[in-house]
Amino acid sequence: MSRRHHFHIDHLGHSVSATVQTGHGSVVEILVDGKETGHAPIKDDQPVTVPVELPTDPPKTVTVQAATGPGEPHCLLLATADGEPQVMAPRPY
């Protein structure tokens, strides 16, 4: 049985959202300001990183790391200015 988990963070004035679909054929989809900018399959519950570009001037690349476990799925925003990963908040849909 598949299930969708949604996550969100605002970064540098832009909306970054992730949807992690678990079950057969797990996948993560990343949206920046409502537009799909990246996706990747998730294999064997291993974390996957997806680079995306923020439409700043000049454009800035950040990375979203998604994992389906252990426990509940979670997402982190990486490659921030201070180097610390930021937890993307879960959103019920």
C-alpha positions, 0 to 999 in steps of 0.5 A, spaced: 500 500 500 502 506 498 502 513 502 504 520 500 507 524 505 508 532 504 514 536 507 515 544 506 520 549 508 521 557 506 528 558 504 531 565 501 524 567 500 522 561 496 517 555 497 520 548 497 516 542 498 517 535 497 512 529 497 515 522 499 511 516 496 512 510 500 510 503 498 512 499 491 516 504 487 517 509 492 519 516 489 520 523 492 518 529 488 521 536 489 517 543 488 520 550 488 514 555 488 509 550 486 513 548 480 516 541 479 524 541 479 526 534 481 524 527 483 528 521 484 526 514 486 528 511 493 531 504 493 531 500 500 529 505 504 536 509 503 536 516 503 536 520 497 539 527 495 535 531 490 539 537 487 534 543 485 535 550 483 532 556 487 530 562 482 534 567 485 539 572 482 544 568 481 540 562 481 542 558 487 543 550 488 540 547 494 539 539 496 533 536 499 535 529 502 529 524 503 528 518 507 522 513 508 525 510 514 526 508 519 520 510 522 516 515 518 519 519 512 523 525 513 526 530 509 532 535 510 534 541 506 541 541 505 547 546 502 544 552 506 549 558 508 551 555 515 552 548 512 547 546 517 541 541 515 534 544 516 528 539 517 522 540 513 516 540 516 511 535 515 504 537 512 498 533 512 494 533 506 
